[in-house]
Amino acid sequence: MAKYQQLTDEIQQQIEAGIWPPGTKLPSLRQQVAQHGLSLMTVMHAYEVLESQGWIVSRPQSGYYVAPRALQTAPAQVALSEQVDINNFVFDVLQAIREPAIVPFGSAFPDPELFPQRQLMRSLSNVSHQLTPLDALNNLPPGNAALRQMLAQRYARQGITLSPDEIVITNGALEALNLSLQALTEPGDYVVIEQPTFYGALQAIERLKLKALAVPSDPQQGIDMQQLEETLQRWPVKACWLMTTLQNPLGVTLSPARKAQLVALLARYQVPLIEDDVYAELWSGGEPPHPAKYWDRSGGVLHCGSFSKCLVAGFRVGWVAAGEHAQRIQRLQLMSTLSTSAPMQLALADFLATRRYDTHLKKLRQTLARRKEWVRQALSRALPAEASVSDSPGGFFLWVTLPRGYDTTRLYQQALQQGISIAPGRLFSAGEEFTHCFRVNAAWPWDTRAEAAIDTLGGLIADQRGR
């Protein structure tokens, strides 16, 4: 995490804790420089971010003060959905994106041209020539032993000690997440999700006939910890499905302190965390963020990952580090999909053994960062001044918030007629809280076609404002 962001998070937490009440003068820039050993530019950047977010205000010739409560946004409320019904809308949106002529701002996947297709096909060819009838049996749950060993080694490099026996290979991360949820719940149970959340969580809750408790999350801080604790106190929660790194759709990554706080909070209430970490490798900056699993000492975090967003989508290979739940998840997998494709598991193990993976990831992160910035700048030019575009580092999603009254479901339908897809806010909630928001995928090539599509979106939004 960037140094200015660390300071920003620290001051936000101090304001929330009441250390700096509204109207209080904050330490000066030079005092912060001396206290934290940072450069003056870093401290200035942190204060500018806090001011842009409404946490503090500057007074000429005086300094920086905590903003009065009138400037701070009223907290959103936890939303209880006794019955989730979103699958049909998700299906319609995803079907529309499949058209090759569509500008895919609504897609959930990065540009496949960014993946090392030839090297992966070479690995697949290598293992295909060596396949034996026994390989089908050897790659049944929990999955290919060599691949699980390599994953355990990658965890170890992050300071997380896991046995390969705790890891179950799945048909993509979505199966890992669904099986984890199924292993922890029964129909009618309460599950905490974020608000907004990944639509796959809503679909899983709908399919398993669970009840969703949606705790507000925002693009700067992530999930509201106070409301999460109040929810845990009030409801018999059986599981939490959360994204702590590069959350979809907001793009926010919880600070290390907030991840540690989250794990400790859930451990105190003995509620398991299903950590959806499919974008973990797409971080930006000097050091990779640790998952919440890093702070897990009680085995309460089921950590789910995938190669689909960072290496290859078509192989559909994911995993869950499930700890004591691994056996239960394996049995559920045997009753559903049986196992993950043996050739795909073997091909990934072959590719990872070449050590080209990290070289690919470094190049991928750089390309995504450039494309994301180009799209963000274009959106800033095309959107009304009152709109906001999320600016969290890493990943490839941008979350656009228009003023209340705009209808992004209608915008989605109008844009589709112009050959442009977006992901409307309705996709990411069981209710109507985000009908003025939409998500943009910035991972695809930035060219004149994409630039024209952003201008078209700006025109459609301006038309709504004029009505």
C-alpha positions in Angstrom: 0.0 0.0 0.0 1.3 3.5 -0.9 2.6 5.5 2.1 0.1 8.3 1.5 -2.8 5.8 1.7 -1.4 4.4 5.0 -1.5 7.9 6.5 -5.0 8.5 5.0 -6.4 5.3 6.5 -4.8 6.1 9.9 -6.3 9.5 10.1 -9.7 8.3 8.9 -9.7 5.6 11.7 -8.7 8.3 14.3 -11.6 10.5 13.2 -14.0 7.6 13.3 -12.7 6.7 16.8 -13.4 10.3 18.0 -9.7 11.1 18.6 -10.1 14.1 16.3 -13.7 15.4 16.8 -15.5 17.6 14.2 -14.0 21.0 14.1 -10.7 19.9 15.7 -7.5 21.2 14.1 -5.3 18.3 12.8 -1.5 18.2 13.2 0.2 20.4 10.7 1.9 19.0 7.6 5.3 19.5 9.1 4.3 17.8 12.4 3.1 14.8 10.4 6.4 14.7 8.4 8.3 14.7 11.7 6.1 12.1 13.4 5.8 9.6 10.5 9.1 10.1 8.7 7.3 10.9 5.5 8.1 13.4 2.8 6.1 16.7 2.7 4.6 15.8 -0.7 3.3 12.4 0.7 1.6 14.1 3.7 0.1 16.8 1.4 -1.2 14.1 -0.9 -2.8 12.3 2.1 -4.5 15.5 3.3 -5.7 16.3 -0.2 -7.4 12.9 -0.5 -9.0 13.3 3.0 -10.3 16.8 1.9 -11.7 15.5 -1.4 -13.5 12.7 0.5 -15.1 15.2 2.9 -13.2 14.1 6.0 -11.3 17.4 6.6 -11.4 21.0 5.4 -8.6 23.5 4.9 -8.6 27.0 6.3 -6.2 29.5 4.7 -3.4 30.6 7.0 -4.7 28.3 9.7 -4.4 24.6 8.6 -6.6 21.5 8.3 -9.6 20.8 10.5 -11.9 17.8 10.8 -15.0 18.5 8.8 -18.2 19.3 10.7 -20.7 16.4 10.8 -22.9 18.2 8.2 -20.3 17.5 5.6 -20.1 13.8 6.4 -22.3 11.4 4.6 -25.1 9.8 6.6 -24.3 6.1 7.0 -26.2 3.6 4.8 -28.2 0.9 6.6 -27.9 -2.8 6.6 -30.4 -4.3 4.2 -32.1 -7.6 5.0 -33.4 -9.6 2.0 -35.5 -12.6 3.0 -35.6 -13.7 -0.6 -33.1 -12.8 -3.3 -34.3 -12.8 -6.9 -31.6 -11.5 -9.3 -30.6 -14.5 -11.5 -32.8 -13.6 -14.5 -31.4 -10.1 -14.7 -27.8 -11.3 -14.4 -28.4 -13.8 -17.1 -29.8 -11.1 -19.5 -26.8 -8.8 -18.9 -24.2 -11.5 -19.4 -25.9 -12.8 -22.5 -25.7 -9.3 -24.1 -22.0 -9.0 -23.5 -21.3 -12.1 -25.6 -21.9 -10.2 -28.8 -18.4 -9.6 -30.5 -19.5 -6.2 -31.8 -20.3 -4.9 -28.3 -17.8 -2.6 -26.6 -17.4 -4.8 -23.4 -17.4 -2.2 -20.6 -19.9 -4.5 -18.8 -17.7 -7.6 -19.0 -16.4 -9.2 -15.8 -13.2 -10.5 -17.5 -10.0 -8.9 -18.7 -9.0 -8.8 -22.3 -7.9 -12.4 -23.1 -5.2 -11.1 -25.4 -3.4 -10.1 -22.2 -2.9 -13.7 -21.2 0.0 -15.9 -22.4 -2.1 -18.1 -24.6 0.7 -19.7 -26.6 2.7 -20.8 -23.6 -0.4 -22.2 -22.0 -1.3 -24.1 -25.1 2.2 -25.4 -25.1 1.8 -26.7 -21.6 -1.6 -28.2 -22.5 0.0 -30.0 -25.4 2.9 -31.3 -23.3 0.6 -32.9 -20.7 -1.9 -34.2 -23.4 0.8 -36.4 -24.8 1.6 -37.8 -21.4 -2.0 -38.4 -20.1 -2.7 -41.8 -18.8 -6.0 -43.4 -17.7 -4.9 -43.0 -14.1 -4.7 -39.2 -14.4 -8.5 -39.0 -14.3 -8.4 -40.7 -10.9 -5.3 -38.9 -9.6 -6.9 -35.5 -10.2 -10.2 -36.2 -8.5 -10.9 -34.0 -5.4 -9.0 -32.5 -3.7 -7.2 -32.1 -7.1 -3.8 -32.4 -8.7 -1.1 -32.9 -6.0 1.6 -30.9 -7.8 -0.8 -27.9 -8.4 -1.9 -27.9 -4.7 1.8 -28.0 -3.7 2.6 -25.0 -5.8 -0.4 -23.1 -4.4 0.8 -23.9 -0.9 4.2 -22.6 -1.7 2.7 -19.3 -3.0 0.8 -19.0 0.2 4.1 -19.6 2.1 5.7 -16.7 0.3 3.0 -14.5 1.7 3.7 -15.7 5.2 0.7 -18.1 5.3 1.4 -21.7 6.3 -1.0 -24.1 4.7 -0.8 -27.8 4.0 -1.6 -28.8 0.4 -4.2 -31.1 2.0 -6.2 -28.0 3.0 -6.5 -26.9 -0.6 -9.3 -28.2 -2.9 -9.1 -27.5 -6.7 -12.4 -26.4 -8.2 -14.0 -25.5 -11.5 -13.1 -21.8 -11.1 -13.4 -19.6 -8.0 -17.2 -19.5 -8.4 -17.5 -23.2 -7.6 -15.1 -22.8 -4.7 -17.3 -20.0 -3.3 -20.5 -21.8 -3.9 -19.3 -25.0 -2.3 -17.9 -23.1 0.7 -21.2 -21.4 1.2 -23.1 -24.7 0.9 -20.7 -26.4 3.4 -21.4 -23.7 6.0 -25.2 -23.1 5.7 -28.7 -24.6 5.4 -31.7 -23.1 3.7 -33.1 -20.2 5.6 -29.7 -19.2 7.2 -28.5 -15.7 7.4 -25.4 -14.7 5.3 -23.6 -11.4 5.4 -22.6 -9.9 2.1 -21.4 -6.4 1.1 -23.6 -3.7 -0.3 -22.9 -3.4 -3.2 -21.7 -7.0 -3.8 -20.6 -9.3 -6.6 -23.7 -10.7 -8.3 -22.4 -14.2 -8.0 -22.9 -14.0 -4.2 -26.5 -13.0 -4.8 -27.1 -15.8 -7.2 -25.6 -18.3 -4.7 -27.9 -17.0 -2.0 -30.9 -17.3 -4.3 -30.0 -20.8 -5.3 -29.4 -22.1 -1.8 -32.5 -20.3 -0.4 -30.6 -18.2 2.1 -31.3 -14.8 3.6 -28.9 -12.0 2.8 -27.8 -9.3 5.3 -26.1 -6.6 3.1 -23.7 -4.5 5.1 -22.8 -1.1 3.4 -19.4 -0.8 1.8 -17.9 2.3 0.1 -15.1 2.9 -2.4 -12.7 4.5 0.2 -13.0 2.4 3.4 -14.7 -0.8 2.3 -17.2 -2.6 4.5 -18.6 -0.7 7.5 -17.1 -2.5 10.5 -19.4 -0.9 13.0 -22.5 -2.0 11.2 -21.0 -5.4 10.6 -20.6 -5.9 14.3 -24.1 -4.7 15.0 -25.4 -7.2 12.4 -23.4 -10.0 14.1 -24.9 -9.0 17.4 -28.5 -8.9 16.1 -28.7 -11.9 13.7 -27.7 -15.5 13.9 -25.2 -15.2 11.0 -23.8 -18.5 9.7 -21.2 -17.1 7.2 -19.8 -13.9 5.6 -19.0 -13.8 1.9 -16.7 -10.8 1.4 -14.0 -9.5 -0.9 -11.2 -7.8 1.1 -8.9 -7.0 -1.9 -10.0 -5.2 -5.1 -13.7 -5.7 -4.2 -16.1 -6.1 -7.1 -17.7 -3.7 -8.1 -16.1 -0.9 -6.0 -12.5 -1.8 -6.5 -11.6 -1.0 -2.8 -8.9 -2.9 -0.9 -9.2 -3.0 2.9 -6.2 -1.7 4.7 -4.1 -4.2 6.6 -5.5 -2.9 9.9 -9.1 -3.3 8.7 -8.4 -6.8 7.5 -7.0 -7.8 10.9 -9.9 -6.1 12.6 -12.3 -8.0 10.3 -10.8 -11.4 11.1 -10.7 -10.7 14.8 -14.3 -9.6 14.8 -15.6 -12.6 13.0 -13.5 -14.9 15.2 -15.1 -13.3 18.3 -18.5 -14.1 17.0 -17.4 -17.5 15.6 -18.6 -16.7 12.1 -16.6 -18.1 9.2 -15.4 -15.8 6.4 -15.6 -16.9 2.8 -12.9 -14.7 1.3 -13.4 -14.1 -2.4 -9.9 -13.2 -3.5 -10.0 -13.7 -7.3 -8.3 -10.4 -8.1 -5.5 -10.8 -5.6 -2.7 -10.9 -8.2 -3.9 -7.7 -9.9 -2.6 -5.4 -7.1 -0.8 -2.1 -7.9 2.2 -0.7 -6.0 5.3 -1.9 -4.3 4.0 -4.7 -2.1 1.2 -7.2 -2.7 -1.6 -6.9 -0.1 -2.1 -9.8 2.3 -5.4 -11.6 2.2 -7.5 -11.6 5.3 -6.4 -15.3 5.6 -3.0 -13.9 6.7 -4.5 -12.9 10.1 -6.5 -16.1 10.6 -5.4 -18.0 13.6 -8.5 -20.1 14.3 -9.1 -21.6 10.8 -12.2 -19.4 10.3 -11.3 -18.1 6.9 -12.0 -20.1 3.7 -9.8 -18.4 1.1 -11.0 -18.8 -2.5 -8.8 -17.9 -5.5 -8.7 -18.5 -9.2 -6.5 -18.2 -12.3 -9.4 -16.9 -14.4 -8.8 -13.2 -13.9 -5.0 -13.2 -14.0 -3.8 -16.1 -16.3 -6.5 -17.9 -18.3 -10.3 -17.7 -18.2 -11.2 -20.7 -20.3 -9.4 -23.3 -18.1 -11.9 -22.7 -15.3 -9.5 -23.6 -12.5 -9.8 -22.2 -9.0 -9.3 -23.4 -5.5 -10.3 -23.0 -1.9 -8.0 -23.1 1.1 -10.7 -24.6 3.3 -8.8 -26.0 6.4 -11.1 -28.2 8.4 -13.9 -27.8 5.9 -11.8 -29.4 3.1 -13.3 -32.9 3.4 -16.9 -31.5 3.5 -16.2 -29.5 0.3 -14.7 -32.4 -1.5 -17.8 -34.5 -0.8 -20.0 -31.8 -2.1 -17.9 -31.4 -5.2 -18.1 -35.2 -5.9 -21.9 -34.9 -5.8 -22.0 -32.0 -8.2 -19.3 -31.5 -10.8 -17.3 -34.6 -9.7 -13.9 -32.9 -10.3 -12.0 -30.2 -12.2 -10.7 -31.1 -15.7 -7.5 -33.2 -15.3 -5.8 -31.8 -18.4 -6.4 -28.2 -17.3 -5.0 -28.9 -13.8 -2.0 -30.7 -15.3 -1.4 -27.9 -17.8 -1.4 -25.2 -15.1 1.0 -27.2 -13.0 3.3 -27.5 -16.0 3.1 -23.8 -16.7 3.7 -22.7 -13.1 6.7 -25.0 -13.0 8.3 -22.8 -15.7 8.3 -19.8 -13.4 6.9 -17.6 -16.2 3.8 -16.8 -14.1 5.3 -13.9 -12.1 6.9 -12.4 -15.2 3.5 -12.4 -16.9 1.8 -11.0 -13.8 4.2 -8.0 -13.6 3.5 -7.1 -17.3 -0.3 -7.6 -16.8 -0.5 -5.3 -13.8 1.4 -2.5 -15.7 -0.9 -2.8 -18.7 -4.1 -2.9 -16.6 -2.9 0.2 -14.7 -2.4 2.2 -17.9 -5.7 1.2 -19.4 -7.6 1.9 -16.3 -6.1 5.4 -16.0 -7.0 6.1 -19.7 -10.7 5.1 -19.1 -10.9 7.0 -15.8 -9.7 10.2 -17.5 -12.1 9.7 -20.4 -15.0 9.2 -18.0 -14.0 12.3 -16.0 -14.3 14.3 -19.2 -17.5 12.8 -20.3 -19.5 12.6 -17.1 -21.4 15.4 -15.4 -19.4 17.3 -12.8 -21.5 15.9 -9.9 -20.5 12.3 -10.9 -17.7 10.5 -9.1 -15.4 7.7 -10.4 -13.7 5.4 -8.0 -9.9 5.7 -8.0 -8.6 2.7 -6.0 -5.3 1.4 -7.3 -5.1 -2.1 -8.8 -7.6 -4.3 -10.7 -9.5 -3.2 -13.7 -13.0 -2.0 -12.5 -14.2 1.6 -12.1 -17.3 2.3 -10.1 -19.3 5.3 -11.4 -21.7 7.1 -9.1 -24.2 9.5 -10.7 -26.4 11.9 -8.7 -29.6 10.3 -7.4 -32.4 10.3 -10.0 -30.3 8.9 -12.8 -31.4 5.4 -14.0 -28.4 3.2 -15.0 -30.7 0.3 -15.9 -32.2 2.5 -18.6 -28.7 3.7 -19.4 -27.6 0.1 -19.9 -30.5 -0.6 -22.3 -29.9 2.6 -24.3 -26.2 2.0 -24.5 -26.7 -1.6 -25.6 -28.7 -0.3 -28.6 -25.6 1.8 -29.4 -23.3 -1.3 -29.2 -22.0 -0.6 -25.7 -22.3 -2.7 -22.6 -22.0 -1.5 -19.0 -22.8 -3.3 -15.7 -25.7 -1.3 -14.2 -25.8 -0.9 -10.4 -28.9 -3.1 -10.1 -26.6 -6.1 -10.8 -24.9 -5.7 -7.5 -27.8 -5.5 -5.0 -30.9 -7.3 -4.1 -32.7 -4.0 -3.9 -32.7 -0.6 -5.7 -29.9 1.2 -3.8 -27.5 1.5 -6.7 -29.7 2.3 -9.7 -27.7 5.5 -10.1 -24.4 3.7 -10.3 -22.6 1.5 -12.9 -19.4 -0.5 -13.2 -16.9 -0.1 -16.1 -14.4 -2.8 -17.1 -11.2 -0.9 -18.1 -9.1 -4.0 -19.1 -9.9 -4.0 -22.8 -7.8 -2.1 -25.5 -8.1 1.6 -25.3 -8.6 2.8 -28.9 -10.8 5.2 -30.9 -13.8 2.8 -30.6 -13.6 2.7 -26.8 -13.1 6.5 -26.6 -16.2 7.0 -28.8 -18.1 4.7 -26.6 -17.3 6.7 -23.5 -18.4 9.9 -25.3 -21.7 8.1 -26.3 -22.3 7.2 -22.6 -21.7 10.8 -21.6 -24.3 11.9 -24.2 -26.9 9.4 -23.0 -26.3 10.5 -19.4 -26.7 14.1 -20.4 -30.0 13.3 -22.1 -31.3 11.8 -18.8 -30.3 14.9 -16.9 -32.2 17.1 -19.4 -35.5 15.2 -18.9 
